[in-house]
Amino acid sequence: MLKRSKKPAIKKDKLQKMQNEMLILKISAIVGAVIGLAEIIMFLVAGSHSILIDGIYDFVEVVFLLVYLFFLPMVYRPYNQKMPYGYAQIETVFLIVKTLGLILATVIVLKESISCIFTGGNLVDGGTVSRFELVVALACLAGYLILRHLNCRTGADMLKMELYSWKMDVFLSFAIAGGYMATGLMEGTSLAWAMPYVDPAIAICISVGMLPEPIRVMKESMEKILLRAPGEDTVKDIRRIVNRCLQPYEYETTFLDIVQAGRQMWVYVYVKSKDGVFHVEELKERNEYVYRSLSKWYDNVDIELIPDVN
């Protein structure tokens, strides 16, 4: 009877990174769920659309984080014949689905806020909302600082987006609080008629301001799904490091082929020997040297020197 083959073991250094990443995402999910619940409750109390969009964003984030945590160990599995580019694309797929969900939620709230303006606006208690948003801003700032402190150099797009989201939450909460403080000054003045329109106007500004980042992340994720090379600056930087490593030896770079799949990057360097002779052991030593040099700057990189026989 044939035995089922074991799953490839995760290396010790990557296991440590995976555990660190899981800790960061769990903390982010817990804090996000608490803040999101508080925002939904405040929306039910005050009826503020700007608070609603914040709450929706937080809950969408939490749902995707919880699902992603289940699949995260697969991202760290080594590649094999069945999956020649590894399992890192799972992260890319999640980013695409997540950003689509965020964009859809933003468009729905944007539509509702615009409709609210044309139906007389939405008058809320600016003082209560501004105090609440100041507390939320401080909570988001604490969450951001904790996550940034725990974050290690993993090159994980999901962690980058999480940190960006927390930083945006801080700025947006302070902006919302400032906007509602300003509405308090409008009461009893000739601008009092505009007070019902402040809440939907703030919600529209938040929606428009938050759309570019998910769209950018989705565009980059689609490029990784298609196994496109990284940005031009990254390619130039890798070429510079490779050429510097090979300069003292009898090898010259003729072509550089870089493939990025999720967080994993494969660098294939075609080299030419000045005397036309390649020594296997020497090539392996140079390969290891280039790999160590690239690993100082790029995580999750795989390098291979290939003799250019043409």
Stockholm file with secondary structure:
# STOCKHOLM 1.0

chainA/1-310         MLKRSKKPAIKKDKLQKMQNEMLILKISAIVGAVIGLAEIIMFLVAGSHSILIDGIYDFVEVVFLLVYLFFLPMVYRPYNQKMPYGYAQIETVFLIVKTLGLILATVIVLKESISCIFTGGNLVDGGTVSRFELVVALACLAGYLILRHLNCRTGADMLKMELYSWKMDVFLSFAIAGGYMATGLMEGTSLAWAMPYVDPAIAICISVGMLPEPIRVMKESMEKILLRAPGEDTVKDIRRIVNRCLQPYEYETTFLDIVQAGRQMWVYVYVKSKDGVFHVEELKERNEYVYRSLSKWYDNVDIELIPDVN
#=GR chainA/1-310 SS CCCCCCCCCCCHHHHHHHHHHHHHHHHHHHHHHHHHHHHHHHHHHHCCHHHHHHHHHHHHHHHHHHHHHHHHHHHTSCCCSSSTTCSTHHHHHHHHHHHHHHHHHHHHHHHHHHHHHHTTCCCCCHHHHHHHHHHHHHHHHHHHHHHHHHCCSCCCHHHHHHHHHHHHHHHHHHHHHHHHHHHHHHTTSTTGGGHHHHHHHHHHHHHHHHSHHHHHHHHHHHHHHTTCCCCHHHHHHHHHHHHHHHTTTTEEEEEEEEEEETTEEEEEEEEEETTSCCCHHHHHHHHHHHHHHHHTTCSSEEEEEEECCC
#=GC SS_cons         CCCCCCCCCCCHHHHHHHHHHHHHHHHHHHHHHHHHHHHHHHHHHHCCHHHHHHHHHHHHHHHHHHHHHHHHHHHTSCCCSSSTTCSTHHHHHHHHHHHHHHHHHHHHHHHHHHHHHHTTCCCCCHHHHHHHHHHHHHHHHHHHHHHHHHCCSCCCHHHHHHHHHHHHHHHHHHHHHHHHHHHHHHTTSTTGGGHHHHHHHHHHHHHHHHSHHHHHHHHHHHHHHTTCCCCHHHHHHHHHHHHHHHTTTTEEEEEEEEEEETTEEEEEEEEEETTSCCCHHHHHHHHHHHHHHHHTTCSSEEEEEEECCC
//
